[in-house]
Amino acid sequence: MNANETIQLTLPNQLSCLPTAQAVVREAARSCGFDDAALSEIEVAVEEAATNVMKHAYDVEENPTFDIVCKRLAEGMQIVLREKGIPFDPKLIPLYKPELLDLDSSAAGMGFHLMKEMMDDVQFVNLGPEGKETRLLKLFKNAPDAGQINGPTSPAAIEPQVIQEKIAYDVRLMAENEAIEVSKCAFKSHGYSFFDDHIYYPDRLVELNRSGTMISAVAVTKDNVFMGHAALLYQHPEDRIPELTFVFVNVEYRGQGAFNRLNEFLMQTPKKRECPGIYAYAVANHVFTQKTMARYGINDCGILLATSPRTWKFKGIPGDATQRITVILAFKYIDKPKPITLYAPAHHREMIAKLYKNLGATPDWGTPPGTPAPLPQSGPEILTDVNPSESCAEIYVKQYGQNTVREVRKQLRCFCLQQIACINLFLNLEDPATQTMTAEFEKLGFFFSGILPCARIGDTLILQYLNNVDLAYEKIAAYSDVAKELLEYIRAHDPNASL
């Protein structure tokens, strides 16, 4: 154990588990460097403390658990027994009197006495509704220096140095035996913060690439050393466009232009599925990824507020971690945009037209008859996705029906009860009903977010809903002029912004 590392063990409140508790704590103490004499003393103290919990913390009919936490300190080790049992007043512990050893009451207070004799400090702490803790502290006889406590520096803890000189490397499709390197690099650069966990399973990466659902490109040195990765991923079976995602480069190879070459390679690689364009998300707690997207012609078309937890981070890249992370949605046509007629709601048509122009498209703007056509009598077709780890959900209105608003309201309420923070609503701009139905959804609290061409249900208008999210617009970093204008437009339509 290194300094401040912890080991936590959860045990049933049963005396039969006592040997397990003692064995785990003893090995934790051994790894800290305690000698055999100290290990025996620790084991006795833990036996007394754990027995006290097992016998007295809970009523007989209860079947609870309790925790033992071992934490290595610079000067020794702390052991905490944590449970939510019957309240206890440590001041009522009787004073142990060895001179009364032959009397019936002679054992009173002996357990506490042994703990104090064996350990350097013993505390009982009441935590109210959180239960109580028994805290045991054991110090080294001769405190070792910092090098002894922390042990030798692990090679994995040393941050690799960025290679300054330009090197030659290749960009190609991922070989199946390289999937493990991709997963390792994803962890090194992002930890376990990717909301799509496919990237951490090499076998899944292989299967996704075999099926054409994913196209993985890798950058490797001339000596075949892995440098970085980027992919196009179709999120749903019916998707027409893939997401440019899982883009990361090992620290030592940043600055070699790998992303540029990976991106160009993916654009030119033949696809097994339809691919009129691609989309990508760039975080907005800093502008680095937004600049990268703009450099390669992947242009802004939406801003999705608070879609990710504030703990989501890029390793080595600073950013504001005080609120949920907003993302900029960007899109690029690969093929020339086909002629299309869209039905934008009148109050958003100017902004929607600006966003299409930013993408290089000029659709025709349709106008439904003066009297809106009645919606189909059959129920609406609505698709949903939810990502609990991101606390974000999506609702797609694939087909309108008489009860569309009611069904969307019902799904919105369901997500809110699940405490989902951000809900995005996708409406088909190719359907004339979107022109009039948008205002009905805005009455539910949805507000403008942007557009996404060629999406799962067609060219879409995106609305968003924030479920009790505390959001400061001034902390959102927008890079392009279009993104800045769009952010102000969204803020002006956000019903929460003025609160």
C-alpha positions as semicolon CSV with decimal commas, in nm:
position;residue;x (nm);y (nm);z (nm)
1;M;0,000;0,000;0,000
2;N;0,124;0,348;-0,087
3;A;0,060;0,649;0,135
4;N;-0,313;0,738;0,156
5;E;-0,420;0,423;-0,029
6;T;-0,717;0,241;0,120
7;I;-0,854;-0,111;0,131
8;Q;-1,223;-0,153;0,213
9;L;-1,387;-0,479;0,314
10;T;-1,763;-0,527;0,355
11;L;-1,861;-0,820;0,577
12;P;-2,183;-0,981;0,702
13;N;-2,241;-0,914;1,070
14;Q;-2,153;-1,273;1,163
15;L;-1,885;-1,401;1,401
16;S;-1,788;-1,664;1,143
17;C;-1,645;-1,380;0,932
18;L;-1,405;-1,268;1,205
19;P;-1,104;-1,467;1,072
20;T;-1,154;-1,306;0,731
21;A;-1,151;-0,958;0,885
22;Q;-0,835;-1,032;1,078
23;A;-0,657;-1,184;0,779
24;V;-0,734;-0,891;0,547
25;V;-0,627;-0,629;0,802
26;R;-0,312;-0,824;0,887
27;E;-0,206;-0,842;0,521
28;A;-0,281;-0,474;0,471
29;A;-0,066;-0,392;0,774
30;R;0,209;-0,622;0,651
31;S;0,218;-0,439;0,316
32;C;0,262;-0,115;0,510
33;G;0,580;-0,251;0,667
34;F;0,478;-0,344;1,024
35;D;0,685;-0,617;1,190
36;D;0,545;-0,943;1,328
37;A;0,499;-0,807;1,681
38;A;0,297;-0,511;1,554
39;L;0,093;-0,737;1,326
40;S;-0,008;-0,950;1,624
41;E;-0,114;-0,642;1,820
42;I;-0,318;-0,511;1,526
43;E;-0,485;-0,849;1,487
44;V;-0,588;-0,855;1,855
45;A;-0,729;-0,502;1,838
46;V;-0,928;-0,580;1,524
47;E;-1,062;-0,899;1,681
48;E;-1,191;-0,702;1,981
49;A;-1,337;-0,417;1,771
50;A;-1,504;-0,647;1,515
51;T;-1,642;-0,877;1,786
52;N;-1,792;-0,575;1,959
53;V;-1,969;-0,478;1,636
54;M;-2,088;-0,830;1,563
55;K;-2,227;-0,887;1,913
56;H;-2,365;-0,549;2,010
57;A;-2,423;-0,321;1,708
58;Y;-2,741;-0,480;1,576
59;D;-3,054;-0,654;1,700
60;V;-3,062;-1,033;1,662
61;E;-3,327;-1,030;1,389
62;E;-3,128;-0,793;1,167
63;N;-2,905;-0,922;0,890
64;P;-2,678;-0,626;0,812
65;T;-2,320;-0,570;0,698
66;F;-2,040;-0,349;0,822
67;D;-1,724;-0,206;0,664
68;I;-1,359;-0,225;0,762
69;V;-1,141;0,040;0,597
70;C;-0,761;0,027;0,617
71;K;-0,579;0,345;0,519
72;R;-0,204;0,376;0,501
73;L;-0,067;0,697;0,650
74;A;0,282;0,842;0,636
75;E;0,328;0,754;1,002
76;G;0,145;0,421;1,011
77;M;-0,205;0,288;0,938
78;Q;-0,562;0,373;1,039
79;I;-0,829;0,104;1,064
80;V;-1,194;0,214;1,070
81;L;-1,488;-0,015;1,146
82;R;-1,803;0,151;1,013
83;E;-2,161;0,036;1,079
84;K;-2,515;0,168;1,110
85;G;-2,616;-0,012;1,426
86;I;-2,762;0,085;1,762
87;P;-2,645;0,425;1,896
88;F;-2,367;0,395;2,148
89;D;-2,217;0,623;2,415
90;P;-1,844;0,545;2,460
91;K;-1,844;0,728;2,794
92;L;-2,045;0,437;2,937
93;I;-1,766;0,183;2,874
94;P;-1,668;0,053;3,222
95;L;-1,314;0,099;3,339
96;Y;-1,125;-0,230;3,324
97;K;-0,992;-0,341;3,666
98;P;-0,756;-0,641;3,644
99;E;-0,760;-0,678;4,022
100;L;-1,122;-0,801;3,991
101;L;-1,020;-1,074;3,753
102;D;-1,170;-1,354;3,963
103;L;-1,510;-1,190;3,999
104;D;-1,797;-1,237;3,756
105;S;-1,771;-0,879;3,637
106;S;-1,398;-0,895;3,584
107;A;-1,419;-0,893;3,204
108;A;-1,608;-0,562;3,193
109;G;-1,417;-0,314;2,976
110;M;-1,146;-0,567;2,883
111;G;-1,203;-0,538;2,506
112;F;-1,164;-0,162;2,509
113;H;-0,861;-0,198;2,737
114;L;-0,694;-0,440;2,495
115;M;-0,759;-0,210;2,198
116;K;-0,597;0,080;2,381
117;E;-0,301;-0,133;2,485
118;M;-0,239;-0,267;2,135
119;M;-0,300;0,053;1,937
120;D;-0,166;0,407;1,961
121;D;-0,510;0,566;1,953
122;V;-0,869;0,438;1,979
123;Q;-1,178;0,650;1,915
124;F;-1,552;0,584;1,902
125;V;-1,731;0,836;1,680
126;N;-2,108;0,874;1,646
127;L;-2,220;0,988;1,301
128;G;-2,591;1,030;1,365
129;P;-2,800;0,885;1,080
130;E;-2,478;0,761;0,918
131;G;-2,412;0,526;1,210
132;K;-2,085;0,517;1,400
133;E;-1,718;0,433;1,362
134;T;-1,449;0,265;1,568
135;R;-1,118;0,420;1,468
136;L;-0,790;0,244;1,544
137;L;-0,450;0,402;1,479
138;K;-0,121;0,214;1,472
139;L;0,206;0,406;1,430
140;F;0,542;0,282;1,314
141;K;0,796;0,245;1,595
142;N;1,050;0,438;1,390
143;A;0,869;0,637;1,127
144;P;1,026;0,560;0,789
145;D;1,120;0,835;0,551
146;A;0,891;0,930;0,265
147;G;1,069;0,699;0,025
148;Q;1,005;0,399;0,249
149;I;0,641;0,489;0,300
150;N;0,554;0,549;-0,062
151;G;0,777;0,276;-0,198
152;P;0,954;0,303;-0,530
153;T;0,783;0,517;-0,787
154;S;0,578;0,305;-1,022
155;P;0,673;0,347;-1,388
156;A;0,302;0,385;-1,469
157;A;0,285;0,690;-1,243
158;I;0,548;0,876;-1,447
159;E;0,386;1,093;-1,713
160;P;0,561;1,028;-2,047
161;Q;0,741;1,323;-2,201
162;V;0,602;1,467;-2,525
163;I;0,830;1,385;-2,817
164;Q;0,937;1,721;-2,958
165;E;1,088;1,615;-3,290
166;K;0,861;1,512;-3,575
167;I;0,855;1,138;-3,638
168;A;0,741;0,923;-3,929
169;Y;0,432;0,712;-3,872
170;D;0,153;0,533;-4,056
171;V;-0,225;0,561;-4,034
172;R;-0,431;0,255;-4,122
173;L;-0,724;0,042;-4,016
174;M;-0,694;-0,118;-3,675
175;A;-0,564;-0,475;-3,673
176;E;-0,770;-0,700;-3,445
177;N;-0,473;-0,770;-3,218
178;E;-0,439;-0,393;-3,160
179;A;-0,781;-0,362;-2,994
180;I;-0,622;-0,403;-2,652
181;E;-0,387;-0,110;-2,722
182;V;-0,688;0,102;-2,818
183;S;-0,862;0,022;-2,489
184;K;-0,545;0,095;-2,291
185;C;-0,497;0,430;-2,464
186;A;-0,862;0,522;-2,400
187;F;-0,810;0,462;-2,030
188;K;-0,480;0,651;-2,019
189;S;-0,629;0,958;-2,185
190;H;-0,982;0,963;-2,036
191;G;-0,997;0,716;-1,749
192;Y;-1,340;0,548;-1,746
193;S;-1,524;0,866;-1,844
194;F;-1,635;0,766;-2,197
195;F;-2,013;0,737;-2,182
196;D;-2,000;0,462;-2,445
197;D;-1,814;0,178;-2,274
198;H;-1,750;-0,021;-2,596
199;I;-1,406;0,135;-2,605
200;Y;-1,297;-0,049;-2,290
201;Y;-1,379;-0,396;-2,428
202;P;-1,129;-0,513;-2,695
203;D;-1,354;-0,800;-2,801
204;R;-1,641;-0,558;-2,865
205;L;-1,415;-0,334;-3,074
206;V;-1,324;-0,632;-3,290
207;E;-1,688;-0,732;-3,344
208;L;-1,803;-0,376;-3,416
209;N;-1,530;-0,334;-3,678
210;R;-1,607;-0,671;-3,835
211;S;-1,974;-0,576;-3,876
212;G;-1,903;-0,230;-4,017
213;T;-2,084;-0,065;-3,724
214;M;-1,751;0,092;-3,633
215;I;-1,446;0,187;-3,836
216;S;-1,133;0,219;-3,624
217;A;-0,823;0,394;-3,754
218;V;-0,491;0,383;-3,571
219;A;-0,168;0,576;-3,592
220;V;0,147;0,367;-3,540
221;T;0,518;0,447;-3,560
222;K;0,741;0,289;-3,822
223;D;0,840;0,044;-3,547
224;N;0,471;-0,042;-3,508
225;V;0,434;0,132;-3,168
226;F;0,073;0,238;-3,104
227;M;0,021;0,619;-3,104
228;G;-0,350;0,695;-3,121
229;H;-0,698;0,611;-3,244
230;A;-1,011;0,761;-3,400
231;A;-1,334;0,596;-3,510
232;L;-1,660;0,638;-3,692
233;L;-1,942;0,471;-3,499
234;Y;-2,304;0,414;-3,602
235;Q;-2,492;0,436;-3,271
236;H;-2,818;0,276;-3,392
237;P;-2,903;0,018;-3,659
238;E;-3,107;0,273;-3,857
239;D;-2,843;0,552;-3,843
240;R;-2,747;0,711;-4,174
241;I;-2,449;0,901;-4,036
242;P;-2,177;0,785;-3,793
243;E;-2,029;0,976;-3,503
244;L;-1,662;1,070;-3,515
245;T;-1,561;0,954;-3,169
246;F;-1,304;0,778;-2,949
247;V;-1,037;1,020;-3,064
248;F;-0,727;1,006;-2,844
249;V;-0,349;1,006;-2,878
250;N;-0,095;0,880;-2,625
251;V;0,061;1,172;-2,440
252;E;0,411;1,133;-2,583
253;Y;0,280;1,157;-2,942
254;R;0,064;1,467;-2,907
255;G;0,169;1,743;-3,145
256;Q;0,252;1,503;-3,431
257;G;-0,064;1,588;-3,627
258;A;-0,209;1,243;-3,571
259;F;-0,570;1,358;-3,542
260;N;-0,554;1,533;-3,879
261;R;-0,430;1,221;-4,053
262;L;-0,669;0,990;-3,866
263;N;-0,962;1,214;-3,963
264;E;-0,860;1,230;-4,329
265;F;-0,813;0,854;-4,340
266;L;-1,161;0,791;-4,197
267;M;-1,322;1,029;-4,447
268;Q;-1,164;0,843;-4,739
269;T;-1,213;0,487;-4,612
270;P;-1,491;0,296;-4,793
271;K;-1,791;0,229;-4,565
272;K;-2,012;-0,077;-4,552
273;R;-2,309;0,148;-4,469
274;E;-2,459;0,470;-4,601
275;C;-2,254;0,773;-4,498
276;P;-2,370;1,111;-4,639
277;G;-2,200;1,291;-4,350
278;I;-2,051;1,263;-4,003
279;Y;-2,117;1,435;-3,672
280;A;-1,910;1,490;-3,359
281;Y;-1,932;1,642;-3,014
282;A;-1,678;1,888;-2,875
283;V;-1,680;1,973;-2,506
284;A;-1,747;2,335;-2,414
285;N;-1,566;2,365;-2,083
286;H;-1,264;2,454;-2,301
287;V;-1,216;2,534;-2,672
288;F;-0,939;2,289;-2,767
289;T;-1,160;2,024;-2,925
290;Q;-1,383;2,285;-3,087
291;K;-1,079;2,436;-3,262
292;T;-0,982;2,092;-3,386
293;M;-1,327;2,029;-3,534
294;A;-1,337;2,367;-3,705
295;R;-0,991;2,309;-3,854
296;Y;-1,118;2,002;-4,038
297;G;-1,446;2,151;-4,161
298;I;-1,670;1,982;-3,905
299;N;-1,892;2,283;-3,839
300;D;-2,115;2,378;-3,548
301;C;-2,488;2,310;-3,571
302;G;-2,606;2,274;-3,210
303;I;-2,526;2,319;-2,843
304;L;-2,646;2,055;-2,598
305;L;-2,639;2,196;-2,249
306;A;-2,527;1,997;-1,945
307;T;-2,515;1,660;-2,122
308;S;-2,229;1,514;-1,919
309;P;-2,122;1,506;-1,553
310;R;-1,876;1,771;-1,443
311;T;-1,632;1,490;-1,353
312;W;-1,590;1,399;-1,723
313;K;-1,235;1,508;-1,808
314;F;-0,966;1,507;-2,073
315;K;-0,640;1,405;-1,907
316;G;-0,386;1,684;-1,929
317;I;-0,633;1,945;-2,060
318;P;-0,766;2,206;-1,817
319;G;-1,131;2,302;-1,794
320;D;-1,401;2,431;-1,562
321;A;-1,518;2,144;-1,341
322;T;-1,777;2,340;-1,142
323;Q;-2,084;2,245;-1,349
324;R;-2,213;1,977;-1,585
325;I;-2,037;1,977;-1,918
326;T;-2,200;2,126;-2,227
327;V;-2,109;1,996;-2,573
328;I;-2,101;2,160;-2,915
329;L;-2,261;1,946;-3,186
330;A;-2,082;1,968;-3,522
331;F;-2,151;1,813;-3,863
332;K;-1,981;1,768;-4,200
333;Y;-2,133;1,656;-4,529
334;I;-1,920;1,395;-4,705
335;D;-2,143;1,388;-5,011
336;K;-2,291;1,698;-5,169
337;P;-2,618;1,779;-4,983
338;K;-2,920;1,652;-5,173
339;P;-3,217;1,883;-5,245
340;I;-3,459;1,865;-4,954
341;T;-3,770;2,045;-4,831
342;L;-3,783;2,121;-4,459
343;Y;-4,061;2,258;-4,239
344;A;-3,903;2,479;-3,976
345;P;-4,120;2,645;-3,710
346;A;-4,157;3,011;-3,805
347;H;-4,007;3,148;-3,483
348;H;-3,683;2,948;-3,530
349;R;-3,656;2,947;-3,908
350;E;-3,396;3,226;-3,932
351;M;-3,157;3,056;-3,689
352;I;-3,212;2,713;-3,848
353;A;-3,132;2,862;-4,191
354;K;-2,808;3,012;-4,052
355;L;-2,702;2,675;-3,915
356;Y;-2,766;2,501;-4,248
357;K;-2,570;2,772;-4,426
358;N;-2,282;2,713;-4,185
359;L;-2,285;2,350;-4,295
360;G;-2,288;2,442;-4,665
361;A;-2,651;2,347;-4,734
362;T;-2,946;2,550;-4,866
363;P;-3,267;2,346;-4,824
364;D;-3,604;2,459;-4,952
365;W;-3,839;2,587;-4,682
366;G;-4,182;2,438;-4,713
367;T;-4,505;2,598;-4,599
368;P;-4,789;2,367;-4,501
369;P;-5,147;2,456;-4,596
370;G;-5,313;2,729;-4,392
371;T;-5,507;2,473;-4,193
372;P;-5,270;2,209;-4,053
373;A;-5,349;1,858;-4,169
374;P;-5,489;1,642;-3,889
375;L;-5,240;1,412;-3,722
376;P;-5,279;1,036;-3,781
377;Q;-5,531;0,866;-3,554
378;S;-5,282;0,593;-3,472
379;G;-5,049;0,644;-3,178
380;P;-4,718;0,822;-3,236
381;E;-4,394;0,630;-3,290
382;I;-4,141;0,746;-3,033
383;L;-3,788;0,612;-2,977
384;T;-3,590;0,673;-2,660
385;D;-3,237;0,628;-2,533
386;V;-3,104;0,688;-2,183
387;N;-2,753;0,683;-2,041
388;P;-2,774;0,670;-1,660
389;S;-2,400;0,724;-1,610
390;E;-2,421;1,049;-1,806
391;S;-2,767;1,133;-1,666
392;C;-2,873;1,219;-2,018
393;A;-3,162;1,090;-2,234
394;E;-3,295;1,129;-2,587
395;I;-3,649;1,123;-2,727
396;Y;-3,705;1,084;-3,103
397;V;-4,046;1,156;-3,252
398;K;-4,029;0,933;-3,557
399;Q;-4,399;0,958;-3,644
400;Y;-4,659;1,202;-3,510
401;G;-4,999;1,091;-3,387
402;Q;-5,301;1,234;-3,206
403;N;-5,142;1,174;-2,863
404;T;-4,786;1,282;-2,942
405;V;-4,766;1,561;-2,685
406;R;-4,916;1,343;-2,413
407;E;-4,671;1,060;-2,487
408;V;-4,372;1,295;-2,488
409;R;-4,493;1,448;-2,161
410;K;-4,525;1,100;-2,013
411;Q;-4,171;1,006;-2,120
412;L;-4,036;1,338;-1,994
413;R;-4,192;1,280;-1,654
414;C;-4,045;0,930;-1,643
415;F;-3,695;1,063;-1,709
416;C;-3,739;1,341;-1,453
417;L;-3,844;1,088;-1,188
418;Q;-3,526;0,895;-1,269
419;Q;-3,340;1,222;-1,196
420;I;-3,205;1,241;-1,550
421;A;-3,047;1,586;-1,577
422;C;-3,067;1,651;-1,951
423;I;-3,333;1,532;-2,199
424;N;-3,293;1,605;-2,572
425;L;-3,592;1,590;-2,808
426;F;-3,540;1,523;-3,181
427;L;-3,813;1,632;-3,427
428;N;-3,820;1,548;-3,798
429;L;-3,786;1,869;-4,001
430;E;-3,897;1,680;-4,312
431;D;-4,244;1,634;-4,157
432;P;-4,476;1,934;-4,202
433;A;-4,623;1,871;-3,855
434;T;-4,295;1,982;-3,692
435;Q;-4,368;2,338;-3,801
436;T;-4,670;2,357;-3,568
437;M;-4,588;2,092;-3,308
438;T;-4,263;2,256;-3,191
439;A;-4,450;2,521;-2,995
440;E;-4,648;2,250;-2,815
441;F;-4,330;2,085;-2,692
442;E;-4,191;2,422;-2,585
443;K;-4,493;2,458;-2,360
444;L;-4,362;2,151;-2,174
445;G;-4,035;2,329;-2,098
446;F;-3,827;2,220;-2,398
447;F;-3,625;2,492;-2,573
448;F;-3,409;2,531;-2,884
449;S;-3,079;2,341;-2,911
450;G;-2,986;2,315;-3,279
451;I;-3,014;2,085;-3,581
452;L;-2,865;1,760;-3,709
453;P;-2,897;1,667;-4,078
454;C;-2,935;1,308;-4,196
455;A;-3,005;1,187;-3,844
456;R;-3,173;0,873;-3,716
457;I;-3,522;0,993;-3,818
458;G;-3,423;1,238;-4,094
459;D;-3,303;1,598;-4,078
460;T;-3,387;1,699;-3,722
461;L;-3,461;1,997;-3,506
462;I;-3,326;1,943;-3,155
463;L;-3,496;2,079;-2,843
464;Q;-3,361;2,032;-2,492
465;Y;-3,493;2,013;-2,137
466;L;-3,292;2,064;-1,818
467;N;-3,417;1,889;-1,505
468;N;-3,318;2,113;-1,213
469;V;-2,970;2,177;-1,349
470;D;-2,778;2,473;-1,209
471;L;-2,614;2,617;-1,521
472;A;-2,404;2,933;-1,561
473;Y;-2,394;3,031;-1,928
474;E;-2,087;3,247;-1,875
475;K;-1,886;2,933;-1,794
476;I;-1,959;2,778;-2,136
477;A;-1,667;2,825;-2,376
478;A;-1,786;2,871;-2,737
479;Y;-1,511;2,907;-2,999
480;S;-1,661;2,991;-3,338
481;D;-1,871;3,298;-3,415
482;V;-2,163;3,069;-3,505
483;A;-2,135;2,887;-3,172
484;K;-2,124;3,217;-2,981
485;E;-2,434;3,347;-3,161
486;L;-2,613;3,015;-3,111
487;L;-2,531;3,012;-2,741
488;E;-2,689;3,355;-2,696
489;Y;-2,991;3,244;-2,898
490;I;-3,036;2,937;-2,678
491;R;-2,997;3,143;-2,365
492;A;-3,266;3,382;-2,484
493;H;-3,509;3,091;-2,529
494;D;-3,414;2,897;-2,214
495;P;-3,708;2,936;-1,968
496;N;-3,463;2,877;-1,680
497;A;-3,206;3,139;-1,779
498;S;-3,387;3,431;-1,614
499;L;-3,448;3,251;-1,284
